Amino acid sequence: MSLSMRRTLIAGNWKMNGSLAANASLLAGILSDRSTSSAQLAVCVPALYLAQAQSVLSGSHVLWGAQDVSAHEKGAFTGEVSAQMLVEFGCSCVIIGHSERRSYHAESDELVAQKAQRALASRLIPIVCVGETLEEREQDATNAVVSRQLAPVLDAVGTQLGSIVIAYEPVWAIGTGKTATPDMAQQVHARIRAMLAERDAESAQQVRILYGGSMKPDNARELLAMPDIDGGLIGGASLNALDFLAIANSA
Ligand code: PGA
């Protein structure tokens, strides 16, 4: 159990999956849950489906958000989606700096920081992703990598530190079925919280640090039991309502 007042957040990252029909049944499945999990639920859907999420989820206990946002406010940025547009479609949160964006779209630590700042300026909760590759872990560089990724974000968010969410997602665990052990994850989460505390001790206790990377119903409970693991960012398992709910219910 978390020793703090941080409310567990279970956020689904649908990635580039779904269709109007599939989303309708997935969202209906999530909404049909009658259990009394204390976790906060969110789904981060492809931008085109935000209108659908808004229409299905408005007034429910499930939040929704996007998977990326432009660092710019508006203007000549073909293909981009602005934070204000996300707000207009009722988003509460947005994933920023996912490792797939960092590797396939060459997003730098600085760009990730600008996006986090842009999200906060529109009162969106940025879910900022950090995490090392297998090679970096084998070189014992995990802490150095996570610190390097996080430092510009912490500079950019400044006094709004308490309003962000961080997701620790070891790249080697994403979509691979390999999970960090609870102890491995806890070590990095504690290190991240210590980094936050160097900036602002009080806010550091408020920030939720999610674990992501092959979190499933059968490993969620022990991960979520660690003192600095405050929730999960769920990829594959978030596409199945029963699995997603089972994870939330193990919090
Ligand atoms: P996964 O993805 O749960 O499928 O490993 C997690 C993520 O990439 O956010």
Residues whose N, C-alpha, C, O or C-beta is under 5 A from the ligand:
A	BS01	PGA	N13 A173 I174 G175 T176 G212 G213 S214 M215 L233 I234 G235 G236 A237
